[in-house]
Amino acid sequence: MPPRVRDLIKQLEKAGFYQRAGRGSHRNFTHPRCPRVLTLSGADGDDAKPYQVAAVRRALQEVRP
């Protein structure tokens, strides 16, 4: 069973990402050490798509000390 969008958001916030402005169900996350913006779409209770899980995993690896 894939993780929920809310679980990915918790992982990002725990790693120091913060939410920027987004439109509708889109949320944009930035981090001082990550050169790009990470966008997650969907409601909190939706299942995360495989590409979203991969993008979060990549972003967390980039900011890991």
CHARMM-style PDB file with segment names, atoms N, HN, CA, C and O in Angstrom:
ATOM      1  N   MET     1       0.843  -1.180   0.000  1.00  0.00      PROA
ATOM      2  CA  MET     1       0.000   0.000   0.000  1.00  0.00      PROA
ATOM      3  C   MET     1       0.887   1.241   0.000  1.00  0.00      PROA
ATOM      4  O   MET     1       1.776   1.361   0.843  1.00  0.00      PROA
ATOM      5  N   PRO     2       0.661   2.158  -0.924  1.00  0.00      PROA
ATOM      6  CA  PRO     2       1.505   3.363  -0.991  1.00  0.00      PROA
ATOM      7  C   PRO     2       1.244   4.284   0.203  1.00  0.00      PROA
ATOM      8  O   PRO     2       0.172   4.245   0.806  1.00  0.00      PROA
ATOM      9  N   PRO     3       2.231   5.106   0.533  1.00  0.00      PROA
ATOM     10  CA  PRO     3       2.020   6.063   1.628  1.00  0.00      PROA
ATOM     11  C   PRO     3       1.010   7.127   1.218  1.00  0.00      PROA
ATOM     12  O   PRO     3       0.733   7.318   0.034  1.00  0.00      PROA
ATOM     13  N   ARG     4       0.482   7.793   2.187  1.00  0.00      PROA
ATOM     14  HN  ARG     4       0.707   7.638   3.148  1.00  0.00      PROA
ATOM     15  CA  ARG     4      -0.461   8.890   1.943  1.00  0.00      PROA
ATOM     16  C   ARG     4       0.328  10.172   1.697  1.00  0.00      PROA
ATOM     17  O   ARG     4       1.493  10.278   2.079  1.00  0.00      PROA
ATOM     18  N   VAL     5      -0.312  11.135   1.064  1.00  0.00      PROA
ATOM     19  HN  VAL     5      -1.259  11.050   0.754  1.00  0.00      PROA
ATOM     20  CA  VAL     5       0.330  12.424   0.806  1.00  0.00      PROA
ATOM     21  C   VAL     5       0.724  13.078   2.127  1.00  0.00      PROA
ATOM     22  O   VAL     5       1.786  13.694   2.217  1.00  0.00      PROA
ATOM     23  N   ARG     6      -0.117  12.951   3.150  1.00  0.00      PROA
ATOM     24  HN  ARG     6      -0.980  12.450   3.076  1.00  0.00      PROA
ATOM     25  CA  ARG     6       0.187  13.548   4.455  1.00  0.00      PROA
ATOM     26  C   ARG     6       1.469  12.973   5.056  1.00  0.00      PROA
ATOM     27  O   ARG     6       2.192  13.684   5.753  1.00  0.00      PROA
ATOM     28  N   ASP     7       1.766  11.672   4.791  1.00  0.00      PROA
ATOM     29  HN  ASP     7       1.178  11.094   4.224  1.00  0.00      PROA
ATOM     30  CA  ASP     7       2.989  11.056   5.296  1.00  0.00      PROA
ATOM     31  C   ASP     7       4.222  11.658   4.622  1.00  0.00      PROA
ATOM     32  O   ASP     7       5.245  11.880   5.270  1.00  0.00      PROA
ATOM     33  N   LEU     8       4.118  11.919   3.328  1.00  0.00      PROA
ATOM     34  HN  LEU     8       3.286  11.739   2.802  1.00  0.00      PROA
ATOM     35  CA  LEU     8       5.234  12.553   2.617  1.00  0.00      PROA
ATOM     36  C   LEU     8       5.474  13.965   3.140  1.00  0.00      PROA
ATOM     37  O   LEU     8       6.619  14.391   3.291  1.00  0.00      PROA
ATOM     38  N   ILE     9       4.397  14.684   3.414  1.00  0.00      PROA
ATOM     39  HN  ILE     9       3.467  14.338   3.292  1.00  0.00      PROA
ATOM     40  CA  ILE     9       4.517  16.050   3.928  1.00  0.00      PROA
ATOM     41  C   ILE     9       5.199  16.032   5.296  1.00  0.00      PROA
ATOM     42  O   ILE     9       6.049  16.879   5.573  1.00  0.00      PROA
ATOM     43  N   LYS    10       4.836  15.084   6.148  1.00  0.00      PROA
ATOM     44  HN  LYS    10       4.145  14.397   5.923  1.00  0.00      PROA
ATOM     45  CA  LYS    10       5.466  14.973   7.468  1.00  0.00      PROA
ATOM     46  C   LYS    10       6.959  14.710   7.348  1.00  0.00      PROA
ATOM     47  O   LYS    10       7.753  15.281   8.096  1.00  0.00      PROA
ATOM     48  N   GLN    11       7.352  13.838   6.399  1.00  0.00      PROA
ATOM     49  HN  GLN    11       6.707  13.374   5.792  1.00  0.00      PROA
ATOM     50  CA  GLN    11       8.770  13.555   6.190  1.00  0.00      PROA
ATOM     51  C   GLN    11       9.526  14.808   5.759  1.00  0.00      PROA
ATOM     52  O   GLN    11      10.628  15.076   6.236  1.00  0.00      PROA
ATOM     53  N   LEU    12       8.918  15.570   4.849  1.00  0.00      PROA
ATOM     54  HN  LEU    12       8.023  15.352   4.462  1.00  0.00      PROA
ATOM     55  CA  LEU    12       9.562  16.791   4.368  1.00  0.00      PROA
ATOM     56  C   LEU    12       9.712  17.813   5.485  1.00  0.00      PROA
ATOM     57  O   LEU    12      10.776  18.411   5.644  1.00  0.00      PROA
ATOM     58  N   GLU    13       8.655  18.016   6.255  1.00  0.00      PROA
ATOM     59  HN  GLU    13       7.791  17.530   6.126  1.00  0.00      PROA
ATOM     60  CA  GLU    13       8.713  19.005   7.340  1.00  0.00      PROA
ATOM     61  C   GLU    13       9.703  18.588   8.417  1.00  0.00      PROA
ATOM     62  O   GLU    13      10.372  19.440   9.001  1.00  0.00      PROA
ATOM     63  N   LYS    14       9.804  17.310   8.684  1.00  0.00      PROA
ATOM     64  HN  LYS    14       9.261  16.618   8.209  1.00  0.00      PROA
ATOM     65  CA  LYS    14      10.761  16.818   9.674  1.00  0.00      PROA
ATOM     66  C   LYS    14      12.198  17.074   9.217  1.00  0.00      PROA
ATOM     67  O   LYS    14      13.081  17.303  10.043  1.00  0.00      PROA
ATOM     68  N   ALA    15      12.430  17.037   7.908  1.00  0.00      PROA
ATOM     69  HN  ALA    15      11.712  16.851   7.237  1.00  0.00      PROA
ATOM     70  CA  ALA    15      13.767  17.262   7.356  1.00  0.00      PROA
ATOM     71  C   ALA    15      14.089  18.745   7.193  1.00  0.00      PROA
ATOM     72  O   ALA    15      15.194  19.086   6.772  1.00  0.00      PROA
ATOM     73  N   GLY    16      13.142  19.638   7.518  1.00  0.00      PROA
ATOM     74  HN  GLY    16      12.244  19.361   7.859  1.00  0.00      PROA
ATOM     75  CA  GLY    16      13.423  21.064   7.452  1.00  0.00      PROA
ATOM     76  C   GLY    16      12.838  21.787   6.254  1.00  0.00      PROA
ATOM     77  O   GLY    16      13.104  22.974   6.065  1.00  0.00      PROA
ATOM     78  N   PHE    17      12.051  21.105   5.445  1.00  0.00      PROA
ATOM     79  HN  PHE    17      11.835  20.141   5.598  1.00  0.00      PROA
ATOM     80  CA  PHE    17      11.384  21.768   4.328  1.00  0.00      PROA
ATOM     81  C   PHE    17      10.243  22.609   4.873  1.00  0.00      PROA
ATOM     82  O   PHE    17       9.644  22.271   5.894  1.00  0.00      PROA
ATOM     83  N   TYR    18       9.950  23.690   4.197  1.00  0.00      PROA
ATOM     84  HN  TYR    18      10.437  23.964   3.368  1.00  0.00      PROA
ATOM     85  CA  TYR    18       8.808  24.505   4.595  1.00  0.00      PROA
ATOM     86  C   TYR    18       7.953  24.779   3.372  1.00  0.00      PROA
ATOM     87  O   TYR    18       8.438  24.791   2.241  1.00  0.00      PROA
ATOM     88  N   GLN    19       6.677  24.997   3.624  1.00  0.00      PROA
ATOM     89  HN  GLN    19       6.284  24.987   4.544  1.00  0.00      PROA
ATOM     90  CA  GLN    19       5.707  25.136   2.556  1.00  0.00      PROA
ATOM     91  C   GLN    19       5.625  26.566   2.065  1.00  0.00      PROA
ATOM     92  O   GLN    19       5.506  27.506   2.851  1.00  0.00      PROA
ATOM     93  N   ARG    20       5.692  26.716   0.745  1.00  0.00      PROA
ATOM     94  HN  ARG    20       5.789  25.953   0.107  1.00  0.00      PROA
ATOM     95  CA  ARG    20       5.470  27.999   0.094  1.00  0.00      PROA
ATOM     96  C   ARG    20       4.048  28.040  -0.423  1.00  0.00      PROA
ATOM     97  O   ARG    20       3.281  27.096  -0.232  1.00  0.00      PROA
ATOM     98  N   ALA    21       3.704  29.108  -1.061  1.00  0.00      PROA
ATOM     99  HN  ALA    21       4.327  29.875  -1.217  1.00  0.00      PROA
ATOM    100  CA  ALA    21       2.355  29.253  -1.611  1.00  0.00      PROA
ATOM    101  C   ALA    21       2.126  28.237  -2.725  1.00  0.00      PROA
ATOM    102  O   ALA    21       3.041  27.920  -3.485  1.00  0.00      PROA
ATOM    103  N   GLY    22       0.909  27.735  -2.812  1.00  0.00      PROA
ATOM    104  HN  GLY    22       0.166  27.993  -2.194  1.00  0.00      PROA
ATOM    105  CA  GLY    22       0.512  26.812  -3.871  1.00  0.00      PROA
ATOM    106  C   GLY    22      -0.925  27.101  -4.258  1.00  0.00      PROA
ATOM    107  O   GLY    22      -1.622  27.840  -3.562  1.00  0.00      PROA
ATOM    108  N   ARG    23      -1.368  26.526  -5.355  1.00  0.00      PROA
ATOM    109  HN  ARG    23      -0.802  25.926  -5.920  1.00  0.00      PROA
ATOM    110  CA  ARG    23      -2.736  26.762  -5.815  1.00  0.00      PROA
ATOM    111  C   ARG    23      -3.516  25.463  -5.749  1.00  0.00      PROA
ATOM    112  O   ARG    23      -3.055  24.420  -6.211  1.00  0.00      PROA
ATOM    113  N   GLY    24      -4.701  25.540  -5.170  1.00  0.00      PROA
ATOM    114  HN  GLY    24      -5.076  26.388  -4.794  1.00  0.00      PROA
ATOM    115  CA  GLY    24      -5.555  24.364  -5.096  1.00  0.00      PROA
ATOM    116  C   GLY    24      -4.949  23.293  -4.208  1.00  0.00      PROA
ATOM    117  O   GLY    24      -4.580  23.559  -3.065  1.00  0.00      PROA
ATOM    118  N   SER    25      -4.850  22.090  -4.735  1.00  0.00      PROA
ATOM    119  HN  SER    25      -5.150  21.874  -5.664  1.00  0.00      PROA
ATOM    120  CA  SER    25      -4.317  20.986  -3.948  1.00  0.00      PROA
ATOM    121  C   SER    25      -2.801  20.854  -4.094  1.00  0.00      PROA
ATOM    122  O   SER    25      -2.221  19.887  -3.600  1.00  0.00      PROA
ATOM    123  N   HSD    26      -2.165  21.790  -4.750  1.00  0.00      PROA
ATOM    124  HN  HSD    26      -2.637  22.575  -5.151  1.00  0.00      PROA
ATOM    125  CA  HSD    26      -0.715  21.742  -4.933  1.00  0.00      PROA
ATOM    126  C   HSD    26      -0.009  22.450  -3.779  1.00  0.00      PROA
ATOM    127  O   HSD    26      -0.406  23.537  -3.358  1.00  0.00      PROA
ATOM    128  N   ARG    27       1.030  21.818  -3.285  1.00  0.00      PROA
ATOM    129  HN  ARG    27       1.353  20.935  -3.627  1.00  0.00      PROA
ATOM    130  CA  ARG    27       1.848  22.403  -2.216  1.00  0.00      PROA
ATOM    131  C   ARG    27       3.292  22.448  -2.689  1.00  0.00      PROA
ATOM    132  O   ARG    27       3.807  21.466  -3.224  1.00  0.00      PROA
ATOM    133  N   ASN    28       3.933  23.571  -2.495  1.00  0.00      PROA
ATOM    134  HN  ASN    28       3.515  24.369  -2.060  1.00  0.00      PROA
ATOM    135  CA  ASN    28       5.324  23.753  -2.902  1.00  0.00      PROA
ATOM    136  C   ASN    28       6.202  23.798  -1.659  1.00  0.00      PROA
ATOM    137  O   ASN    28       5.932  24.555  -0.727  1.00  0.00      PROA
ATOM    138  N   PHE    29       7.250  22.986  -1.650  1.00  0.00      PROA
ATOM    139  HN  PHE    29       7.470  22.371  -2.408  1.00  0.00      PROA
ATOM    140  CA  PHE    29       8.155  22.913  -0.515  1.00  0.00      PROA
ATOM    141  C   PHE    29       9.556  23.329  -0.941  1.00  0.00      PROA
ATOM    142  O   PHE    29      10.024  22.971  -2.022  1.00  0.00      PROA
ATOM    143  N   THR    30      10.215  24.090  -0.075  1.00  0.00      PROA
ATOM    144  HN  THR    30       9.835  24.381   0.803  1.00  0.00      PROA
ATOM    145  CA  THR    30      11.592  24.508  -0.324  1.00  0.00      PROA
ATOM    146  C   THR    30      12.433  24.210   0.908  1.00  0.00      PROA
ATOM    147  O   THR    30      11.921  24.005   2.008  1.00  0.00      PROA
ATOM    148  N   HSD    31      13.731  24.194   0.684  1.00  0.00      PROA
ATOM    149  HN  HSD    31      14.147  24.360  -0.210  1.00  0.00      PROA
ATOM    150  CA  HSD    31      14.696  23.962   1.755  1.00  0.00      PROA
ATOM    151  C   HSD    31      15.919  24.803   1.412  1.00  0.00      PROA
ATOM    152  O   HSD    31      16.263  24.929   0.237  1.00  0.00      PROA
ATOM    153  N   PRO    32      16.584  25.382   2.412  1.00  0.00      PROA
ATOM    154  CA  PRO    32      17.751  26.225   2.122  1.00  0.00      PROA
ATOM    155  C   PRO    32      18.867  25.492   1.369  1.00  0.00      PROA
ATOM    156  O   PRO    32      19.599  26.114   0.599  1.00  0.00      PROA
ATOM    157  N   ARG    33      19.006  24.185   1.581  1.00  0.00      PROA
ATOM    158  HN  ARG    33      18.412  23.679   2.207  1.00  0.00      PROA
ATOM    159  CA  ARG    33      20.075  23.432   0.915  1.00  0.00      PROA
ATOM    160  C   ARG    33      19.621  22.711  -0.343  1.00  0.00      PROA
ATOM    161  O   ARG    33      20.433  22.058  -0.998  1.00  0.00      PROA
ATOM    162  N   CYS    34      18.355  22.812  -0.695  1.00  0.00      PROA
ATOM    163  HN  CYS    34      17.695  23.343  -0.163  1.00  0.00      PROA
ATOM    164  CA  CYS    34      17.835  22.158  -1.903  1.00  0.00      PROA
ATOM    165  C   CYS    34      17.628  23.230  -2.973  1.00  0.00      PROA
ATOM    166  O   CYS    34      16.876  24.178  -2.745  1.00  0.00      PROA
ATOM    167  N   PRO    35      18.270  23.106  -4.128  1.00  0.00      PROA
ATOM    168  CA  PRO    35      18.210  24.169  -5.131  1.00  0.00      PROA
ATOM    169  C   PRO    35      16.886  24.263  -5.890  1.00  0.00      PROA
ATOM    170  O   PRO    35      16.669  25.224  -6.628  1.00  0.00      PROA
ATOM    171  N   ARG    36      16.006  23.289  -5.720  1.00  0.00      PROA
ATOM    172  HN  ARG    36      16.182  22.509  -5.121  1.00  0.00      PROA
ATOM    173  CA  ARG    36      14.762  23.309  -6.489  1.00  0.00      PROA
ATOM    174  C   ARG    36      13.549  23.274  -5.571  1.00  0.00      PROA
ATOM    175  O   ARG    36      13.667  23.021  -4.372  1.00  0.00      PROA
ATOM    176  N   VAL    37      12.395  23.528  -6.146  1.00  0.00      PROA
ATOM    177  HN  VAL    37      12.300  23.734  -7.120  1.00  0.00      PROA
ATOM    178  CA  VAL    37      11.133  23.500  -5.415  1.00  0.00      PROA
ATOM    179  C   VAL    37      10.485  22.137  -5.654  1.00  0.00      PROA
ATOM    180  O   VAL    37      10.455  21.647  -6.783  1.00  0.00      PROA
ATOM    181  N   LEU    38       9.979  21.544  -4.609  1.00  0.00      PROA
ATOM    182  HN  LEU    38      10.004  21.943  -3.692  1.00  0.00      PROA
ATOM    183  CA  LEU    38       9.306  20.253  -4.705  1.00  0.00      PROA
ATOM    184  C   LEU    38       7.807  20.494  -4.604  1.00  0.00      PROA
ATOM    185  O   LEU    38       7.341  21.102  -3.641  1.00  0.00      PROA
ATOM    186  N   THR    39       7.050  20.024  -5.585  1.00  0.00      PROA
ATOM    187  HN  THR    39       7.429  19.530  -6.368  1.00  0.00      PROA
ATOM    188  CA  THR    39       5.610  20.221  -5.601  1.00  0.00      PROA
ATOM    189  C   THR    39       4.906  18.892  -5.378  1.00  0.00      PROA
ATOM    190  O   THR    39       5.177  17.907  -6.066  1.00  0.00      PROA
ATOM    191  N   LEU    40       4.000  18.876  -4.409  1.00  0.00      PROA
ATOM    192  HN  LEU    40       3.780  19.676  -3.850  1.00  0.00      PROA
ATOM    193  CA  LEU    40       3.152  17.712  -4.154  1.00  0.00      PROA
ATOM    194  C   LEU    40       1.710  18.116  -4.403  1.00  0.00      PROA
ATOM    195  O   LEU    40       1.273  19.184  -3.976  1.00  0.00      PROA
ATOM    196  N   SER    41       0.978  17.265  -5.090  1.00  0.00      PROA
ATOM    197  HN  SER    41       1.333  16.397  -5.437  1.00  0.00      PROA
ATOM    198  CA  SER    41      -0.434  17.542  -5.341  1.00  0.00      PROA
ATOM    199  C   SER    41      -1.275  16.453  -4.705  1.00  0.00      PROA
ATOM    200  O   SER    41      -0.790  15.358  -4.421  1.00  0.00      PROA
ATOM    201  N   GLY    42      -2.536  16.765  -4.488  1.00  0.00      PROA
ATOM    202  HN  GLY    42      -2.930  17.655  -4.718  1.00  0.00      PROA
ATOM    203  CA  GLY    42      -3.470  15.808  -3.926  1.00  0.00      PROA
ATOM    204  C   GLY    42      -3.881  16.184  -2.519  1.00  0.00      PROA
ATOM    205  O   GLY    42      -3.204  16.956  -1.839  1.00  0.00      PROA
ATOM    206  N   ALA    43      -5.004  15.623  -2.094  1.00  0.00      PROA
ATOM    207  HN  ALA    43      -5.554  14.996  -2.646  1.00  0.00      PROA
ATOM    208  CA  ALA    43      -5.492  15.850  -0.739  1.00  0.00      PROA
ATOM    209  C   ALA    43      -4.643  15.055   0.242  1.00  0.00      PROA
ATOM    210  O   ALA    43      -3.982  14.092  -0.148  1.00  0.00      PROA
ATOM    211  N   ASP    44      -4.656  15.447   1.501  1.00  0.00      PROA
ATOM    212  HN  ASP    44      -5.193  16.229   1.818  1.00  0.00      PROA
ATOM    213  CA  ASP    44      -3.837  14.787   2.517  1.00  0.00      PROA
ATOM    214  C   ASP    44      -4.097  13.287   2.601  1.00  0.00      PROA
ATOM    215  O   ASP    44      -3.158  12.521   2.820  1.00  0.00      PROA
ATOM    216  N   GLY    45      -5.319  12.853   2.437  1.00  0.00      PROA
ATOM    217  HN  GLY    45      -6.081  13.475   2.259  1.00  0.00      PROA
ATOM    218  CA  GLY    45      -5.664  11.448   2.580  1.00  0.00      PROA
ATOM    219  C   GLY    45      -5.494  10.616   1.322  1.00  0.00      PROA
ATOM    220  O   GLY    45      -5.718   9.406   1.354  1.00  0.00      PROA
ATOM    221  N   ASP    46      -5.103  11.234   0.210  1.00  0.00      PROA
ATOM    222  HN  ASP    46      -4.921  12.217   0.184  1.00  0.00      PROA
ATOM    223  CA  ASP    46      -4.910  10.497  -1.043  1.00  0.00      PROA
ATOM    224  C   ASP    46      -3.649   9.650  -0.981  1.00  0.00      PROA
ATOM    225  O   ASP    46      -2.691   9.981  -0.283  1.00  0.00      PROA
ATOM    226  N   ASP    47      -3.668   8.547  -1.729  1.00  0.00      PROA
ATOM    227  HN  ASP    47      -4.446   8.278  -2.297  1.00  0.00      PROA
ATOM    228  CA  ASP    47      -2.457   7.744  -1.875  1.00  0.00      PROA
ATOM    229  C   ASP    47      -1.457   8.530  -2.715  1.00  0.00      PROA
ATOM    230  O   ASP    47      -1.827   9.161  -3.705  1.00  0.00      PROA
ATOM    231  N   ALA    48      -0.194   8.488  -2.316  1.00  0.00      PROA
ATOM    232  HN  ALA    48       0.106   7.976  -1.512  1.00  0.00      PROA
ATOM    233  CA  ALA    48       0.845   9.178  -3.070  1.00  0.00      PROA
ATOM    234  C   ALA    48       1.173   8.379  -4.327  1.00  0.00      PROA
ATOM    235  O   ALA    48       1.177   7.148  -4.309  1.00  0.00      PROA
ATOM    236  N   LYS    49       1.439   9.072  -5.385  1.00  0.00      PROA
ATOM    237  HN  LYS    49       1.436  10.071  -5.399  1.00  0.00      PROA
ATOM    238  CA  LYS    49       1.807   8.430  -6.641  1.00  0.00      PROA
ATOM    239  C   LYS    49       3.283   8.033  -6.587  1.00  0.00      PROA
ATOM    240  O   LYS    49       4.057   8.652  -5.857  1.00  0.00      PROA
ATOM    241  N   PRO    50       3.685   7.012  -7.346  1.00  0.00      PROA
ATOM    242  CA  PRO    50       5.080   6.559  -7.299  1.00  0.00      PROA
ATOM    243  C   PRO    50       6.088   7.668  -7.609  1.00  0.00      PROA
ATOM    244  O   PRO    50       7.157   7.715  -7.002  1.00  0.00      PROA
ATOM    245  N   TYR    51       5.758   8.564  -8.551  1.00  0.00      PROA
ATOM    246  HN  TYR    51       4.889   8.526  -9.044  1.00  0.00      PROA
ATOM    247  CA  TYR    51       6.694   9.632  -8.872  1.00  0.00      PROA
ATOM    248  C   TYR    51       6.817  10.629  -7.720  1.00  0.00      PROA
ATOM    249  O   TYR    51       7.871  11.242  -7.552  1.00  0.00      PROA
ATOM    250  N   GLN    52       5.759  10.799  -6.927  1.00  0.00      PROA
ATOM    251  HN  GLN    52       4.903  10.301  -7.064  1.00  0.00      PROA
ATOM    252  CA  GLN    52       5.832  11.688  -5.770  1.00  0.00      PROA
ATOM    253  C   GLN    52       6.733  11.092  -4.689  1.00  0.00      PROA
ATOM    254  O   GLN    52       7.533  11.800  -4.077  1.00  0.00      PROA
ATOM    255  N   VAL    53       6.597   9.793  -4.461  1.00  0.00      PROA
ATOM    256  HN  VAL    53       5.948   9.218  -4.958  1.00  0.00      PROA
ATOM    257  CA  VAL    53       7.443   9.119  -3.472  1.00  0.00      PROA
ATOM    258  C   VAL    53       8.909   9.220  -3.889  1.00  0.00      PROA
ATOM    259  O   VAL    53       9.774   9.483  -3.053  1.00  0.00      PROA
ATOM    260  N   ALA    54       9.193   9.012  -5.170  1.00  0.00      PROA
ATOM    261  HN  ALA    54       8.491   8.798  -5.849  1.00  0.00      PROA
ATOM    262  CA  ALA    54      10.562   9.093  -5.667  1.00  0.00      PROA
ATOM    263  C   ALA    54      11.116  10.513  -5.542  1.00  0.00      PROA
ATOM    264  O   ALA    54      12.277  10.696  -5.176  1.00  0.00      PROA
ATOM    265  N   ALA    55      10.293  11.510  -5.843  1.00  0.00      PROA
ATOM    266  HN  ALA    55       9.350  11.361  -6.141  1.00  0.00      PROA
ATOM    267  CA  ALA    55      10.747  12.901  -5.753  1.00  0.00      PROA
ATOM    268  C   ALA    55      11.070  13.281  -4.311  1.00  0.00      PROA
ATOM    269  O   ALA    55      12.058  13.970  -4.056  1.00  0.00      PROA
ATOM    270  N   VAL    56      10.247  12.838  -3.375  1.00  0.00      PROA
ATOM    271  HN  VAL    56       9.445  12.279  -3.582  1.00  0.00      PROA
ATOM    272  CA  VAL    56      10.498  13.136  -1.958  1.00  0.00      PROA
ATOM    273  C   VAL    56      11.764  12.428  -1.503  1.00  0.00      PROA
ATOM    274  O   VAL    56      12.570  13.015  -0.780  1.00  0.00      PROA
ATOM    275  N   ARG    57      11.954  11.180  -1.911  1.00  0.00      PROA
ATOM    276  HN  ARG    57      11.299  10.704  -2.498  1.00  0.00      PROA
ATOM    277  CA  ARG    57      13.152  10.431  -1.538  1.00  0.00      PROA
ATOM    278  C   ARG    57      14.413  11.138  -2.055  1.00  0.00      PROA
ATOM    279  O   ARG    57      15.403  11.262  -1.334  1.00  0.00      PROA
ATOM    280  N   ARG    58      14.366  11.598  -3.309  1.00  0.00      PROA
ATOM    281  HN  ARG    58      13.562  11.498  -3.896  1.00  0.00      PROA
ATOM    282  CA  ARG    58      15.513  12.316  -3.904  1.00  0.00      PROA
ATOM    283  C   ARG    58      15.797  13.611  -3.145  1.00  0.00      PROA
ATOM    284  O   ARG    58      16.952  13.921  -2.854  1.00  0.00      PROA
ATOM    285  N   ALA    59      14.754  14.362  -2.828  1.00  0.00      PROA
ATOM    286  HN  ALA    59      13.815  14.110  -3.064  1.00  0.00      PROA
ATOM    287  CA  ALA    59      14.916  15.640  -2.137  1.00  0.00      PROA
ATOM    288  C   ALA    59      15.489  15.420  -0.740  1.00  0.00      PROA
ATOM    289  O   ALA    59      16.339  16.190  -0.294  1.00  0.00      PROA
ATOM    290  N   LEU    60      15.036  14.382  -0.048  1.00  0.00      PROA
ATOM    291  HN  LEU    60      14.346  13.756  -0.410  1.00  0.00      PROA
ATOM    292  CA  LEU    60      15.558  14.114   1.296  1.00  0.00      PROA
ATOM    293  C   LEU    60      17.028  13.721   1.244  1.00  0.00      PROA
ATOM    294  O   LEU    60      17.787  14.065   2.149  1.00  0.00      PROA
ATOM    295  N   GLN    61      17.442  13.009   0.207  1.00  0.00      PROA
ATOM    296  HN  GLN    61      16.826  12.729  -0.528  1.00  0.00      PROA
ATOM    297  CA  GLN    61      18.852  12.642   0.056  1.00  0.00      PROA
ATOM    298  C   GLN    61      19.711  13.868  -0.233  1.00  0.00      PROA
ATOM    299  O   GLN    61      20.857  13.945   0.212  1.00  0.00      PROA
ATOM    300  N   GLU    62      19.164  14.823  -0.973  1.00  0.00      PROA
ATOM    301  HN  GLU    62      18.234  14.760  -1.335  1.00  0.00      PROA
ATOM    302  CA  GLU    62      19.932  16.031  -1.297  1.00  0.00      PROA
ATOM    303  C   GLU    62      20.240  16.885  -0.067  1.00  0.00      PROA
ATOM    304  O   GLU    62      21.301  17.505  -0.002  1.00  0.00      PROA
ATOM    305  N   VAL    63      19.334  16.926   0.902  1.00  0.00      PROA
ATOM    306  HN  VAL    63      18.472  16.422   0.849  1.00  0.00      PROA
ATOM    307  CA  VAL    63      19.535  17.806   2.050  1.00  0.00      PROA
ATOM    308  C   VAL    63      20.164  17.087   3.241  1.00  0.00      PROA
ATOM    309  O   VAL    63      20.487  17.715   4.249  1.00  0.00      PROA
ATOM    310  N   ARG    64      20.335  15.782   3.124  1.00  0.00      PROA
ATOM    311  HN  ARG    64      20.072  15.272   2.305  1.00  0.00      PROA
ATOM    312  CA  ARG    64      20.962  15.035   4.214  1.00  0.00      PROA
ATOM    313  C   ARG    64      22.416  15.466   4.367  1.00  0.00      PROA
ATOM    314  O   ARG    64      23.137  15.551   3.373  1.00  0.00      PROA
ATOM    315  N   PRO    65      22.862  15.742   5.601  1.00  0.00      PROA
ATOM    316  CA  PRO    65      24.244  16.209   5.794  1.00  0.00      PROA
ATOM    317  C   PRO    65      25.279  15.138   5.521  1.00  0.00      PROA
ATOM    318  OT1 PRO    65      26.477  15.392   5.644  1.00  0.00      PROA
TER     319      PRO     65
END
